[in-house]
Amino acid sequence: MLESGGKVLKEGLMEKRSDGLLQLWKKKHCVLTEEGLLLRPPKHRVKELHFSNMKTVDCVERKGKYVYFTVVMSEGKEIDFRCPQDEGWNAEITLRMVQYKNRQAILAVRSTPARAREPSVKSSGALVSSHTPKTCCSGSPRVCSTDVCMSDPV
């Protein structure tokens, strides 16, 4: 998935809190791509945190020389990280996640047929608008998707 390629946007060390009973901080070599975050521990397999499975980056706290933050996954799992304050991993991950989600939303809209995006519904042969007709400043009735006519005085 992520490991197969993609442009590397940021690379470096972060620490991840372990899930175990002691919750120790373990160093991970991290690679941020346009698709997500790769965590490469020294001796174990690579863990992929894909942006499609991320919900948010939360709980940013600055203490001492570290920034602590939590990546919340779609299924509710929370993964705690820390890094030196000057490295900005939390901001970079948040920015890239938002950009990824925006790209996916645009692709979804583009792949939807135009008729499915239109606010009008065809009912018994007549076109019915979901908007209420308004009278424009010129006096002619119009269907408007906003409450303000562009030529109305402000």
N, C-alpha and C positions, 0 to 999 in steps of 0.2 A: 504494500500500500504506500506508505510514506517513504519507506527505505528505497524504493525502486527509482527514485529520482526527484526532480524538482529543484528549484533554485534555493540554495542555502542563503537565508536572510540574516541569520545570527548564529554564532556558535561559541560555546564556552562552558564553563563549569557552573553548576548550581547544586544546591543540596536539597534532597527530598527526604521528608520525614517518613520513616518506615511504618508499615502497618502493624508491626509486631507489638508485643506487650511493652517493651521498653521505649518504643518510638524514637529510635536513634536517627540522627541526621546522617545521611549517606550521600557522598559526592557522586554526581552523575555528569557525564559529558553530554551536553544538550545541543541539539541542532534544531533550529526553527526554520521551517519552510513555509511556502504558501498554503500548504495543506494541513500543517499541524506541527507538533513537537515530538522529536525523537529523544528518548532517554537512553543513553548507553552506559550502563554500569561497567566497572572494570572487567568482571568475569562472567556476567550473565547475558541472557538474550536481550535484544533491544526492545524497549517498550514504546509503543506508538500511542500518542494522544492526538487523535484526529480532530480537527476543528468541528466536523459535523457531529461529533459526540460531546463537544464542550458546550456547557450552558453559560458559564461566566467565569471571570477572574474576580475573586472576592477578598475581603478582609486584609487589605493592604495595611501593614503596620511597620513603622520604622523604629527599630530599637538598636542602639549601639551602632555598629558598622553594617548591620544587615537590614534588608527589607524582607518582611515575611508576607507571603500571600498564599491564597488557596485557589486552585483550579477546581471548579465544580463541574462534574460531568453530567450528561443528560439523565443518566439513571440515578443521580443523586450522590454518587461517590465523590468524596472530597479528597484532594491530593494537596498536601502542604509542601511549600517550597520556601527556601530562603536563598538570598544572594547578596553580594555586596551592594550597598546603596547606589553606587555610581554606575552600575551595569545596566539598570533599567529593564530587566527581563519582564517584569510584570506589565509594564506599559507596552512593550513590544509584542508580547503574547496577546494582550487585549486588543491592540490595534489590528494585528493580523487576523485574529478571530473575527472581529467585526467586518473587516474587508472580505474575508472568506464568505461569511453569512450573507453579506450584501450581494456578492457575485452570484451566490446560489439563488437568492431571491429574484435577481434580474433574469437569470436563466429560466427559472420557473415561470415567470411572467411571459417571457418571449416564447416559451414552448407551449403556452396556453393559446388555443385558437382565439382569434379576435372576437368572435361572437360570444365566447364564454366570459370575456372581460367587460363587455358592454353592460351598462346599468339597465338597459331596456329589456323588457320581457314581452314575448309575443303571446298574446292571449286571444283566442278565437278570431284570428285573422287581423286583429288590430294591434298596433304598436302602442304599448303602454309604458310610459316613462316612470322611473322611480323618483323623479324630481317633480316638484310642484311648479306649475307655470307662474312666472312673475311678469310684471309689466316693466318693460325696459324704460329708461329715461326718455326714449323717443316715443313712448306710448304704445308700441307694438308688443303683443304678448310674446314671450320667449320661454324656453326651458333653460334653466340655469342650474349649474352644479354648485354655485356659491351663493351667498346671501348678498353679495355686492356686485353691482353692475360696474364694469370698468369705466363707463362714462358718467357714473353718479358723482355728484360733488362730494368732496370729503368733508 
